[in-house]
Amino acid sequence: MKQTRNVALDCAMVCLALGAVSMIAISPASGEGSSDSSPNIAPALKCVDLTGWKLPGSTAVVTKAQEVPEAAPGTVQPNPSAPATVSVALPPNCRADGVIDQRVGVDGKSYAIGFAVALPDRWNGRFLYQGGGGLNGSIRPPLGSQAAGEVPALARGFAVVSTDSGHQGAVFDASFLKDQEAALNFAHASVGKVTIAAKAIVAHYYGQRPKRSYFTGCSTGGREGMVASARHPEEFDGIVAGAPAMRTGNSNIGLAWANAAFSQIAPKDASGKREPAKTFSTAERKLVTDAILDACDAKDGIKDGMIFDGKACQFDPAVLTCHGAKTDSCLAPQQVDALKKAFAGPKNSRGTQVYPAFPWDSGVAAEGVSIPGILTTGARSPVGPPIWESINVDQLEDRVAASGMERLTNTAYWTNLTSFFGHGGKILFYHGSSDPWFSALDTVNYYERMAADSGGMEQVREKSSRVYLVPGMGHCSSGATLERFDLLSAVVNWVEEDKAPDSVVATGPAFPGRSRPLCAYPQHAQFKGQGDPESAASFECK
């Protein structure tokens, strides 16, 4: 049966992003928090006095403001649906909840842009917008924990805002898209509206406006960070955008393409349906992972289960082909062909690459994590058909191109950031090389195009933007890797002290006692050949 349903809608709607969903990131790089030396500013008002405050000339109103006492380490979850907790104490603060543009939609449902601002009792003068995840739909605790090491922005003294982007619902509930204004708010409009309202609340509460403004987010939050840099270039000084869901129509074509490659040879269940997640057995997935590591792990100077020199990785699945009877130590020829096709990415009938290849990396078969590797799931998207027995790339590409929602949510093609960079703005990108939803190569492709259109790579890399690839990491976090790093300090230090982040230190529970530098692309971490192989100090960026 031919699958040709509307991936443009599926993916424009899907903006895959548990991004902000699973991340308490990470182990502090050296000097984490060192950028938080601003004076502690006390509120000019009592917290309760914010209740009912309205932003002049706007529909924004604070519906509730209440004092939040200090929270002990390990007692607060950045995402209430995930078990991870903040490992440091959170300061007493005033939480101001509010709404913007409250109304009844065409479907008879109530809509508003809901938001919450955490206002610490001792403020460092900085503001941070916390990006969302998936299709949003809920207000996550305003902490600013994404890519912030062990110390979230709130714990450092930032005022932090979080938002549902204009509707309420489950993380991938797309029903709100029937309402025009709710769809527009999700696509882009809520970023500007919330920024204006939240900064006004901060200024009203402390009696002064923020000295610096930042944005951090991953997946949908990463896309929102790109919206901030492209559509609101004067509002932010520093942005951290992880694994951005910047063109989900195309990325879902990439997943459909890989899924179809696997499905064509996958075993069938009792009802006769293909099971692409079983195209490769557990043993075969390990065989593939081990072969990738055998081919590429040592390229960075040391065999340690991590591939830092991804550009030098030239893995060919053909080395695993059985030359006789099928055994657990080799793959059938059709499995090898499916691997090659799936990872190469889709092309249309004109030979144009519709979505990039997926990198060969150590986490492509990750199991036991919130978002498993692409081989483990059979390249299943979190939305849309679970099985693609065949695929018409031209038709799917045409549907993406014809989707108004896809065009509005898409942030992959606006590459002129000269105004943002012109006032000193900095943007850091990061992406897991084993991301099973979005290829890290798509983020690299955007970075290169953006740099070319914003002053040239040399100038942009030197003064304004860097990108970091995290080997072994899946979507926004997780995997047998070093997924804990502090890019918040890195961007603050670059903005405020002109200290360009050539690298940041990463650690993670998968490798206790190990640290590595994440080097700014196109450089990678290379072992110096001497020193402690578990220490970042024994590596250099090359």
One Martini backbone bead per residue (centre of mass of N, CA, C, O) as a GRO file, in nm:
protein
  542
    1MET     BB    1   0.097   0.036   0.022
    2LYS     BB    2   0.063   0.373  -0.037
    3GLN     BB    3   0.241   0.651   0.093
    4THR     BB    4   0.091   1.007   0.070
    5ARG     BB    5   0.074   1.180   0.291
    6ASN     BB    6   0.093   1.487   0.467
    7VAL     BB    7   0.399   1.585   0.570
    8ALA     BB    8   0.378   1.880   0.593
    9LEU     BB    9   0.175   1.870   0.815
   10ASP     BB   10   0.299   1.677   1.007
   11CYS     BB   11   0.572   1.852   1.038
   12ALA     BB   12   0.479   2.124   1.090
   13MET     BB   13   0.343   1.995   1.343
   14VAL     BB   14   0.598   1.853   1.486
   15CYS     BB   15   0.839   1.981   1.583
   16LEU     BB   16   1.037   1.813   1.712
   17ALA     BB   17   1.070   1.859   2.072
   18LEU     BB   18   1.173   1.743   2.340
   19GLY     BB   19   1.406   1.902   2.389
   20ALA     BB   20   1.316   2.054   2.642
   21VAL     BB   21   1.224   1.780   2.773
   22SER     BB   22   1.525   1.622   2.857
   23MET     BB   23   1.715   1.868   2.983
   24ILE     BB   24   1.943   1.839   3.196
   25ALA     BB   25   2.192   1.935   3.174
   26ILE     BB   26   2.513   1.986   3.269
   27SER     BB   27   2.829   1.987   3.292
   28PRO     BB   28   3.046   2.184   3.397
   29ALA     BB   29   3.234   2.394   3.289
   30SER     BB   30   3.480   2.573   3.324
   31GLY     BB   31   3.346   2.850   3.487
   32GLU     BB   32   3.075   2.818   3.573
   33GLY     BB   33   2.921   3.128   3.640
   34SER     BB   34   3.145   3.353   3.590
   35SER     BB   35   2.929   3.559   3.440
   36ASP     BB   36   2.778   3.626   3.741
   37SER     BB   37   2.878   3.950   3.846
   38SER     BB   38   2.643   4.097   3.886
   39PRO     BB   39   2.446   4.278   4.055
   40ASN     BB   40   2.222   4.262   4.306
   41ILE     BB   41   1.874   4.299   4.246
   42ALA     BB   42   1.610   4.441   4.386
   43PRO     BB   43   1.299   4.482   4.428
   44ALA     BB   44   1.042   4.743   4.390
   45LEU     BB   45   0.835   4.517   4.463
   46LYS     BB   46   0.583   4.328   4.538
   47CYS     BB   47   0.468   4.044   4.418
   48VAL     BB   48   0.155   4.092   4.455
   49ASP     BB   49   0.157   4.365   4.283
   50LEU     BB   50   0.140   4.214   3.997
   51THR     BB   51  -0.139   4.153   4.023
   52GLY     BB   52  -0.314   4.278   3.738
   53TRP     BB   53  -0.104   4.372   3.557
   54LYS     BB   54  -0.080   4.598   3.278
   55LEU     BB   55   0.014   4.646   2.960
   56PRO     BB   56   0.046   4.911   2.795
   57GLY     BB   57  -0.107   4.865   2.485
   58SER     BB   58  -0.205   4.576   2.589
   59THR     BB   59  -0.321   4.236   2.669
   60ALA     BB   60  -0.129   4.205   2.888
   61VAL     BB   61  -0.154   3.995   3.190
   62VAL     BB   62  -0.139   3.946   3.532
   63THR     BB   63  -0.300   3.682   3.706
   64LYS     BB   64  -0.040   3.582   3.882
   65ALA     BB   65   0.139   3.631   4.202
   66GLN     BB   66   0.408   3.441   4.362
   67GLU     BB   67   0.588   3.313   4.606
   68VAL     BB   68   0.903   3.132   4.589
   69PRO     BB   69   1.080   2.924   4.743
   70GLU     BB   70   1.339   2.772   4.815
   71ALA     BB   71   1.508   2.505   4.639
   72ALA     BB   72   1.622   2.211   4.666
   73PRO     BB   73   1.812   1.985   4.567
   74GLY     BB   74   1.620   1.758   4.368
   75THR     BB   75   1.303   1.908   4.356
   76VAL     BB   76   1.320   1.999   4.045
   77GLN     BB   77   1.149   1.987   3.733
   78PRO     BB   78   1.181   2.097   3.418
   79ASN     BB   79   1.008   1.832   3.339
   80PRO     BB   80   0.733   1.683   3.474
   81SER     BB   81   0.753   1.413   3.275
   82ALA     BB   82   1.043   1.402   3.393
   83PRO     BB   83   1.281   1.290   3.634
   84ALA     BB   84   1.460   1.513   3.618
   85THR     BB   85   1.677   1.724   3.814
   86VAL     BB   86   1.790   1.979   3.994
   87SER     BB   87   2.123   1.995   4.150
   88VAL     BB   88   2.040   2.275   4.255
   89ALA     BB   89   1.959   2.550   4.398
   90LEU     BB   90   1.674   2.758   4.417
   91PRO     BB   91   1.572   3.063   4.433
   92PRO     BB   92   1.396   3.297   4.543
   93ASN     BB   93   1.072   3.389   4.390
   94CYS     BB   94   0.874   3.544   4.144
   95ARG     BB   95   0.571   3.427   4.006
   96ALA     BB   96   0.447   3.530   3.683
   97ASP     BB   97   0.133   3.497   3.554
   98GLY     BB   98   0.000   3.499   3.208
   99VAL     BB   99  -0.162   3.683   2.936
  100ILE     BB  100  -0.225   3.692   2.574
  101ASP     BB  101  -0.485   3.730   2.384
  102GLN     BB  102  -0.761   3.673   2.495
  103ARG     BB  103  -0.990   3.416   2.360
  104VAL     BB  104  -1.219   3.302   2.110
  105GLY     BB  105  -1.232   3.075   1.884
  106VAL     BB  106  -1.367   2.926   1.601
  107ASP     BB  107  -1.400   2.649   1.787
  108GLY     BB  108  -1.476   2.764   2.092
  109LYS     BB  109  -1.207   2.804   2.213
  110SER     BB  110  -0.969   2.887   2.437
  111TYR     BB  111  -0.731   3.157   2.405
  112ALA     BB  112  -0.371   3.200   2.474
  113ILE     BB  113  -0.078   3.343   2.584
  114GLY     BB  114   0.108   3.169   2.793
  115PHE     BB  115   0.292   3.267   3.098
  116ALA     BB  116   0.616   3.265   3.283
  117VAL     BB  117   0.786   3.452   3.544
  118ALA     BB  118   1.104   3.447   3.690
  119LEU     BB  119   1.182   3.647   3.993
  120PRO     BB  120   1.445   3.710   4.156
  121ASP     BB  121   1.545   3.851   4.453
  122ARG     BB  122   1.832   3.830   4.297
  123TRP     BB  123   1.936   4.019   4.036
  124ASN     BB  124   2.161   4.026   3.736
  125GLY     BB  125   2.015   4.180   3.473
  126ARG     BB  126   1.899   3.925   3.329
  127PHE     BB  127   1.746   3.778   3.036
  128LEU     BB  128   1.537   3.474   2.968
  129TYR     BB  129   1.440   3.272   2.700
  130GLN     BB  130   1.244   2.978   2.700
  131GLY     BB  131   1.218   2.728   2.511
  132GLY     BB  132   1.047   2.481   2.366
  133GLY     BB  133   0.833   2.190   2.266
  134GLY     BB  134   0.719   2.068   2.004
  135LEU     BB  135   0.387   2.207   2.020
  136ASN     BB  136   0.362   2.262   2.293
  137GLY     BB  137   0.091   2.365   2.535
  138SER     BB  138   0.291   2.444   2.776
  139ILE     BB  139   0.421   2.551   3.094
  140ARG     BB  140   0.725   2.551   3.180
  141PRO     BB  141   0.950   2.583   3.396
  142PRO     BB  142   1.125   2.882   3.470
  143LEU     BB  143   1.485   2.811   3.440
  144GLY     BB  144   1.712   2.762   3.220
  145SER     BB  145   1.854   2.448   3.149
  146GLN     BB  146   1.949   2.467   2.867
  147ALA     BB  147   2.271   2.430   2.818
  148ALA     BB  148   2.363   2.498   3.156
  149GLY     BB  149   2.438   2.273   3.302
  150GLU     BB  150   2.397   2.266   3.653
  151VAL     BB  151   2.311   2.587   3.609
  152PRO     BB  152   2.055   2.754   3.591
  153ALA     BB  153   1.954   3.066   3.529
  154LEU     BB  154   1.799   3.115   3.793
  155ALA     BB  155   2.045   3.034   3.981
  156ARG     BB  156   2.211   3.297   3.860
  157GLY     BB  157   1.973   3.547   3.834
  158PHE     BB  158   1.774   3.518   3.624
  159ALA     BB  159   1.521   3.612   3.423
  160VAL     BB  160   1.243   3.387   3.339
  161VAL     BB  161   1.076   3.267   3.043
  162SER     BB  162   0.766   3.091   2.974
  163THR     BB  163   0.572   2.910   2.711
  164ASP     BB  164   0.289   2.791   2.501
  165SER     BB  165   0.244   2.980   2.225
  166GLY     BB  166  -0.109   2.985   2.234
  167HIS     BB  167  -0.173   2.698   2.375
  168GLN     BB  168  -0.342   2.393   2.470
  169GLY     BB  169  -0.160   2.076   2.502
  170ALA     BB  170  -0.017   1.832   2.382
  171VAL     BB  171   0.294   1.799   2.238
  172PHE     BB  172   0.126   1.664   1.957
  173ASP     BB  173  -0.118   1.865   1.944
  174ALA     BB  174  -0.276   1.996   1.634
  175SER     BB  175  -0.566   2.132   1.670
  176PHE     BB  176  -0.490   2.445   1.686
  177LEU     BB  177  -0.443   2.488   1.366
  178LYS     BB  178  -0.741   2.580   1.299
  179ASP     BB  179  -0.637   2.837   1.427
  180GLN     BB  180  -0.494   3.108   1.310
  181GLU     BB  181  -0.361   3.252   1.557
  182ALA     BB  182  -0.238   2.999   1.685
  183ALA     BB  183  -0.059   2.929   1.444
  184LEU     BB  184   0.101   3.196   1.435
  185ASN     BB  185   0.215   3.181   1.720
  186PHE     BB  186   0.374   2.921   1.677
  187ALA     BB  187   0.544   2.999   1.430
  188HIS     BB  188   0.624   3.325   1.563
  189ALA     BB  189   0.461   3.554   1.729
  190SER     BB  190   0.512   3.481   2.036
  191VAL     BB  191   0.802   3.573   2.068
  192GLY     BB  192   0.753   3.881   2.058
  193LYS     BB  193   0.522   3.908   2.267
  194VAL     BB  194   0.671   3.783   2.512
  195THR     BB  195   0.917   3.962   2.518
  196ILE     BB  196   0.775   4.229   2.574
  197ALA     BB  197   0.618   4.147   2.830
  198ALA     BB  198   0.850   4.035   3.007
  199LYS     BB  199   1.028   4.291   3.010
  200ALA     BB  200   0.812   4.471   3.141
  201ILE     BB  201   0.791   4.314   3.404
  202VAL     BB  202   1.081   4.340   3.489
  203ALA     BB  203   1.087   4.651   3.494
  204HIS     BB  204   0.856   4.688   3.701
  205TYR     BB  205   0.978   4.516   3.938
  206TYR     BB  206   1.286   4.659   3.937
  207GLY     BB  207   1.303   4.950   3.779
  208GLN     BB  208   1.448   4.793   3.532
  209ARG     BB  209   1.600   4.695   3.265
  210PRO     BB  210   1.760   4.485   3.095
  211LYS     BB  211   2.095   4.453   3.006
  212ARG     BB  212   2.044   4.149   2.911
  213SER     BB  213   1.958   3.914   2.636
  214TYR     BB  214   1.832   3.573   2.622
  215PHE     BB  215   1.846   3.242   2.448
  216THR     BB  216   1.708   2.905   2.504
  217GLY     BB  217   1.705   2.601   2.293
  218CYS     BB  218   1.537   2.296   2.169
  219SER     BB  219   1.425   2.241   1.868
  220THR     BB  220   1.174   2.426   1.892
  221GLY     BB  221   1.356   2.613   2.059
  222GLY     BB  222   1.564   2.647   1.831
  223ARG     BB  223   1.371   2.774   1.630
  224GLU     BB  224   1.296   3.016   1.811
  225GLY     BB  225   1.583   3.129   1.815
  226MET     BB  226   1.581   3.189   1.511
  227VAL     BB  227   1.348   3.384   1.520
  228ALA     BB  228   1.486   3.589   1.703
  229SER     BB  229   1.726   3.656   1.505
  230ALA     BB  230   1.543   3.723   1.241
  231ARG     BB  231   1.278   3.899   1.370
  232HIS     BB  232   1.449   4.004   1.656
  233PRO     BB  233   1.749   4.147   1.650
  234GLU     BB  234   1.719   4.366   1.906
  235GLU     BB  235   1.634   4.174   2.165
  236PHE     BB  236   1.912   4.007   2.143
  237ASP     BB  237   2.244   3.900   2.245
  238GLY     BB  238   2.193   3.580   2.309
  239ILE     BB  239   2.205   3.247   2.148
  240VAL     BB  240   2.075   2.906   2.197
  241ALA     BB  241   2.066   2.647   1.937
  242GLY     BB  242   1.915   2.334   1.933
  243ALA     BB  243   1.821   2.116   1.715
  244PRO     BB  244   1.655   2.255   1.491
  245ALA     BB  245   1.310   2.279   1.378
  246MET     BB  246   1.338   2.424   1.066
  247ARG     BB  247   1.234   2.165   0.857
  248THR     BB  248   0.997   1.929   0.897
  249GLY     BB  249   0.914   1.844   0.621
  250ASN     BB  250   1.198   1.742   0.529
  251SER     BB  251   1.269   1.559   0.772
  252ASN     BB  252   1.023   1.365   0.724
  253ILE     BB  253   1.124   1.269   0.454
  254GLY     BB  254   1.381   1.144   0.563
  255LEU     BB  255   1.233   0.936   0.741
  256ALA     BB  256   1.054   0.806   0.526
  257TRP     BB  257   1.286   0.706   0.354
  258ALA     BB  258   1.416   0.520   0.567
  259ASN     BB  259   1.164   0.356   0.637
  260ALA     BB  260   1.124   0.238   0.352
  261ALA     BB  261   1.394   0.091   0.335
  262PHE     BB  262   1.327  -0.095   0.578
  263SER     BB  263   1.036  -0.204   0.506
  264GLN     BB  264   1.103  -0.371   0.244
  265ILE     BB  265   1.268  -0.592   0.460
  266ALA     BB  266   1.074  -0.635   0.674
  267PRO     BB  267   0.909  -0.786   0.891
  268LYS     BB  268   0.607  -0.941   0.986
  269ASP     BB  269   0.328  -0.945   1.138
  270ALA     BB  270   0.034  -1.109   1.208
  271SER     BB  271  -0.116  -0.892   1.000
  272GLY     BB  272   0.120  -0.809   0.772
  273LYS     BB  273   0.297  -0.594   0.890
  274ARG     BB  274   0.548  -0.400   0.891
  275GLU     BB  275   0.880  -0.391   1.088
  276PRO     BB  276   1.129  -0.164   1.089
  277ALA     BB  277   1.244  -0.216   1.387
  278LYS     BB  278   1.323  -0.532   1.266
  279THR     BB  279   1.541  -0.522   1.042
  280PHE     BB  280   1.724  -0.518   1.301
  281SER     BB  281   1.877  -0.665   1.527
  282THR     BB  282   2.043  -0.630   1.808
  283ALA     BB  283   2.302  -0.759   1.696
  284GLU     BB  284   2.309  -0.592   1.427
  285ARG     BB  285   2.327  -0.313   1.556
  286LYS     BB  286   2.596  -0.369   1.693
  287LEU     BB  287   2.752  -0.431   1.440
  288VAL     BB  288   2.726  -0.151   1.316
  289THR     BB  289   2.845   0.016   1.545
  290ASP     BB  290   3.122  -0.128   1.554
  291ALA     BB  291   3.198  -0.060   1.259
  292ILE     BB  292   3.197   0.243   1.283
  293LEU     BB  293   3.415   0.254   1.503
  294ASP     BB  294   3.638   0.103   1.347
  295ALA     BB  295   3.647   0.329   1.116
  296CYS     BB  296   3.631   0.621   1.316
  297ASP     BB  297   3.734   0.654   1.612
  298ALA     BB  298   4.063   0.699   1.559
  299LYS     BB  299   4.070   0.979   1.399
  300ASP     BB  300   4.115   1.147   1.690
  301GLY     BB  301   4.360   0.954   1.832
  302ILE     BB  302   4.124   0.772   1.979
  303LYS     BB  303   3.985   0.490   2.142
  304ASP     BB  304   3.644   0.574   2.301
  305GLY     BB  305   3.346   0.559   2.155
  306MET     BB  306   3.414   0.832   1.984
  307ILE     BB  307   3.326   1.070   1.712
  308PHE     BB  308   3.492   1.367   1.629
  309ASP     BB  309   3.585   1.300   1.321
  310GLY     BB  310   3.340   1.309   1.097
  311LYS     BB  311   3.478   1.387   0.824
  312ALA     BB  312   3.666   1.113   0.831
  313CYS     BB  313   3.413   0.942   0.800
  314GLN     BB  314   3.411   0.629   0.580
  315PHE     BB  315   3.164   0.448   0.594
  316ASP     BB  316   3.092   0.104   0.473
  317PRO     BB  317   2.849  -0.140   0.483
  318ALA     BB  318   2.983  -0.355   0.288
  319VAL     BB  319   3.175  -0.488   0.510
  320LEU     BB  320   2.907  -0.665   0.619
  321THR     BB  321   2.882  -0.862   0.399
  322CYS     BB  322   2.777  -1.156   0.308
  323HIS     BB  323   2.967  -1.455   0.162
  324GLY     BB  324   2.719  -1.632   0.255
  325ALA     BB  325   2.586  -1.724   0.506
  326LYS     BB  326   2.384  -1.613   0.742
  327THR     BB  327   2.502  -1.422   1.018
  328ASP     BB  328   2.582  -1.237   1.309
  329SER     BB  329   2.860  -1.122   1.144
  330CYS     BB  330   2.642  -1.029   0.922
  331LEU     BB  331   2.489  -0.899   0.625
  332ALA     BB  332   2.257  -0.876   0.417
  333PRO     BB  333   2.247  -0.724   0.119
  334GLN     BB  334   1.970  -0.577   0.174
  335GLN     BB  335   2.067  -0.440   0.436
  336VAL     BB  336   2.293  -0.275   0.315
  337ASP     BB  337   2.118  -0.118   0.114
  338ALA     BB  338   1.931   0.012   0.325
  339LEU     BB  339   2.145   0.170   0.474
  340LYS     BB  340   2.251   0.342   0.244
  341LYS     BB  341   1.982   0.473   0.168
  342ALA     BB  342   1.888   0.594   0.440
  343PHE     BB  343   2.158   0.771   0.502
  344ALA     BB  344   2.163   0.943   0.227
  345GLY     BB  345   1.896   1.038   0.153
  346PRO     BB  346   1.677   1.224  -0.026
  347LYS     BB  347   1.569   1.230  -0.371
  348ASN     BB  348   1.468   1.355  -0.647
  349SER     BB  349   1.409   1.328  -0.990
  350ARG     BB  350   1.654   1.555  -1.029
  351GLY     BB  351   1.877   1.493  -0.787
  352THR     BB  352   1.784   1.643  -0.538
  353GLN     BB  353   1.843   1.720  -0.220
  354VAL     BB  354   1.597   1.719   0.036
  355TYR     BB  355   1.783   1.569   0.252
  356PRO     BB  356   2.020   1.490   0.445
  357ALA     BB  357   2.232   1.304   0.569
  358PHE     BB  358   2.321   1.069   0.802
  359PRO     BB  359   2.536   1.013   1.033
  360TRP     BB  360   2.797   0.824   1.126
  361ASP     BB  361   2.738   0.683   1.453
  362SER     BB  362   2.728   0.559   1.785
  363GLY     BB  363   2.387   0.628   1.816
  364VAL     BB  364   2.203   0.474   1.589
  365ALA     BB  365   2.132   0.226   1.827
  366ALA     BB  366   1.996   0.341   2.058
  367GLU     BB  367   1.900   0.242   2.390
  368GLY     BB  368   1.717   0.331   2.672
  369VAL     BB  369   1.594   0.603   2.563
  370SER     BB  370   1.378   0.853   2.494
  371ILE     BB  371   1.539   0.866   2.199
  372PRO     BB  372   1.606   0.656   1.983
  373GLY     BB  373   1.760   0.531   1.737
  374ILE     BB  374   1.715   0.492   1.398
  375LEU     BB  375   1.736   0.176   1.406
  376THR     BB  376   1.544   0.115   1.649
  377THR     BB  377   1.280   0.265   1.507
  378GLY     BB  378   1.288   0.278   1.188
  379ALA     BB  379   1.247   0.586   1.135
  380ARG     BB  380   1.045   0.715   1.332
  381SER     BB  381   0.807   0.934   1.368
  382PRO     BB  382   0.610   1.108   1.605
  383VAL     BB  383   0.458   1.135   1.335
  384GLY     BB  384   0.268   0.973   1.145
  385PRO     BB  385   0.357   0.715   0.981
  386PRO     BB  386   0.509   0.408   1.082
  387ILE     BB  387   0.476   0.322   0.767
  388TRP     BB  388   0.683   0.296   0.461
  389GLU     BB  389   0.658   0.110   0.171
  390SER     BB  390   0.646   0.383   0.012
  391ILE     BB  391   0.782   0.662  -0.202
  392ASN     BB  392   0.712   1.011  -0.305
  393VAL     BB  393   0.914   1.269  -0.317
  394ASP     BB  394   0.783   1.476  -0.502
  395GLN     BB  395   0.509   1.487  -0.361
  396LEU     BB  396   0.611   1.568  -0.080
  397GLU     BB  397   0.761   1.824  -0.165
  398ASP     BB  398   0.513   1.970  -0.279
  399ARG     BB  399   0.357   1.980  -0.009
  400VAL     BB  400   0.558   2.149   0.142
  401ALA     BB  401   0.560   2.393  -0.058
  402ALA     BB  402   0.228   2.432  -0.014
  403SER     BB  403   0.271   2.500   0.288
  404GLY     BB  404   0.203   2.758   0.493
  405MET     BB  405   0.304   2.650   0.765
  406GLU     BB  406   0.584   2.572   0.673
  407ARG     BB  407   0.676   2.857   0.589
  408LEU     BB  408   0.646   2.986   0.878
  409THR     BB  409   0.825   2.777   1.047
  410ASN     BB  410   1.052   2.816   0.865
  411THR     BB  411   1.426   2.875   0.930
  412ALA     BB  412   1.634   2.778   0.686
  413TYR     BB  413   1.630   3.053   0.472
  414TRP     BB  414   1.714   3.262   0.680
  415THR     BB  415   2.052   3.431   0.649
  416ASN     BB  416   2.012   3.735   0.753
  417LEU     BB  417   2.215   3.863   1.045
  418THR     BB  418   2.330   4.163   1.043
  419SER     BB  419   2.171   4.306   1.270
  420PHE     BB  420   2.236   4.116   1.500
  421PHE     BB  421   2.549   4.136   1.464
  422GLY     BB  422   2.576   4.453   1.457
  423HIS     BB  423   2.508   4.466   1.792
  424GLY     BB  424   2.661   4.184   1.902
  425GLY     BB  425   2.534   3.931   1.834
  426LYS     BB  426   2.493   3.584   1.946
  427ILE     BB  427   2.521   3.240   1.801
  428LEU     BB  428   2.462   2.909   1.922
  429PHE     BB  429   2.515   2.585   1.804
  430TYR     BB  430   2.368   2.249   1.847
  431HIS     BB  431   2.440   1.886   1.773
  432GLY     BB  432   2.363   1.564   1.744
  433SER     BB  433   2.505   1.306   1.554
  434SER     BB  434   2.252   1.095   1.660
  435ASP     BB  435   2.010   1.222   1.550
  436PRO     BB  436   1.687   1.077   1.457
  437TRP     BB  437   1.534   1.349   1.333
  438PHE     BB  438   1.790   1.541   1.288
  439SER     BB  439   2.032   1.639   1.097
  440ALA     BB  440   2.337   1.779   1.162
  441LEU     BB  441   2.390   1.868   0.859
  442ASP     BB  442   2.165   2.086   0.850
  443THR     BB  443   2.293   2.283   1.049
  444VAL     BB  444   2.555   2.319   0.896
  445ASN     BB  445   2.427   2.426   0.638
  446TYR     BB  446   2.305   2.678   0.761
  447TYR     BB  447   2.560   2.802   0.877
  448GLU     BB  448   2.705   2.840   0.604
  449ARG     BB  449   2.487   3.018   0.470
  450MET     BB  450   2.471   3.237   0.683
  451ALA     BB  451   2.766   3.326   0.676
  452ALA     BB  452   2.774   3.407   0.374
  453ASP     BB  453   2.519   3.627   0.430
  454SER     BB  454   2.685   3.769   0.709
  455GLY     BB  455   3.016   3.822   0.605
  456GLY     BB  456   3.134   3.549   0.637
  457MET     BB  457   3.293   3.298   0.788
  458GLU     BB  458   3.530   3.437   0.925
  459GLN     BB  459   3.366   3.665   1.062
  460VAL     BB  460   3.142   3.502   1.203
  461ARG     BB  461   3.325   3.311   1.368
  462GLU     BB  462   3.487   3.537   1.514
  463LYS     BB  463   3.216   3.734   1.616
  464SER     BB  464   2.907   3.554   1.623
  465SER     BB  465   2.942   3.226   1.542
  466ARG     BB  466   2.870   2.885   1.647
  467VAL     BB  467   2.931   2.524   1.613
  468TYR     BB  468   2.827   2.207   1.779
  469LEU     BB  469   2.925   1.874   1.787
  470VAL     BB  470   2.778   1.569   1.936
  471PRO     BB  471   2.892   1.278   1.997
  472GLY     BB  472   2.630   1.035   2.041
  473MET     BB  473   2.401   1.231   2.033
  474GLY     BB  474   2.088   1.294   2.034
  475HIS     BB  475   1.799   1.455   2.100
  476CYS     BB  476   1.950   1.709   2.288
  477SER     BB  477   2.004   1.419   2.425
  478SER     BB  478   2.146   1.144   2.510
  479GLY     BB  479   2.337   0.869   2.556
  480ALA     BB  480   2.663   0.740   2.489
  481THR     BB  481   2.779   1.031   2.626
  482LEU     BB  482   2.856   1.393   2.625
  483GLU     BB  483   2.568   1.592   2.732
  484ARG     BB  484   2.736   1.797   2.921
  485PHE     BB  485   2.694   2.154   2.892
  486ASP     BB  486   2.797   2.520   2.879
  487LEU     BB  487   2.650   2.766   2.673
  488LEU     BB  488   2.563   3.001   2.846
  489SER     BB  489   2.838   3.102   2.939
  490ALA     BB  490   2.957   3.130   2.656
  491VAL     BB  491   2.763   3.356   2.552
  492VAL     BB  492   2.805   3.559   2.778
  493ASN     BB  493   3.115   3.590   2.748
  494TRP     BB  494   3.100   3.693   2.456
  495VAL     BB  495   2.917   3.939   2.498
  496GLU     BB  496   3.061   4.071   2.776
  497GLU     BB  497   3.395   3.973   2.719
  498ASP     BB  498   3.496   3.870   2.437
  499LYS     BB  499   3.484   3.539   2.466
  500ALA     BB  500   3.553   3.310   2.256
  501PRO     BB  501   3.421   2.976   2.194
  502ASP     BB  502   3.622   2.732   2.092
  503SER     BB  503   3.529   2.573   2.358
  504VAL     BB  504   3.363   2.307   2.540
  505VAL     BB  505   3.289   2.123   2.816
  506ALA     BB  506   3.227   1.767   2.838
  507THR     BB  507   2.995   1.549   3.001
  508GLY     BB  508   2.890   1.221   3.154
  509PRO     BB  509   2.743   0.927   3.283
  510ALA     BB  510   2.860   0.726   3.062
  511PHE     BB  511   3.158   0.874   3.151
  512PRO     BB  512   3.312   0.858   3.418
  513GLY     BB  513   3.566   1.110   3.435
  514ARG     BB  514   3.498   1.236   3.160
  515SER     BB  515   3.647   1.469   2.918
  516ARG     BB  516   3.558   1.711   2.655
  517PRO     BB  517   3.595   1.896   2.380
  518LEU     BB  518   3.390   2.124   2.212
  519CYS     BB  519   3.432   2.217   1.892
  520ALA     BB  520   3.436   2.450   1.662
  521TYR     BB  521   3.329   2.465   1.369
  522PRO     BB  522   3.547   2.255   1.185
  523GLN     BB  523   3.643   2.151   1.439
  524HIS     BB  524   3.812   1.904   1.650
  525ALA     BB  525   3.881   1.665   1.874
  526GLN     BB  526   4.232   1.598   1.954
  527PHE     BB  527   4.463   1.393   2.042
  528LYS     BB  528   4.794   1.458   2.152
  529GLY     BB  529   4.936   1.167   2.267
  530GLN     BB  530   4.914   1.282   2.564
  531GLY     BB  531   4.800   1.204   2.858
  532ASP     BB  532   4.494   1.202   2.984
  533PRO     BB  533   4.232   1.041   2.812
  534GLU     BB  534   3.997   1.168   3.017
  535SER     BB  535   4.101   1.459   2.945
  536ALA     BB  536   4.055   1.762   2.795
  537ALA     BB  537   4.363   1.856   2.817
  538SER     BB  538   4.446   1.616   2.591
  539PHE     BB  539   4.308   1.820   2.390
  540GLU     BB  540   4.253   1.952   2.057
  541CYS     BB  541   4.179   2.188   1.815
  542LYS     BB  542   4.154   2.080   1.444
   0.00000   0.00000   0.00000
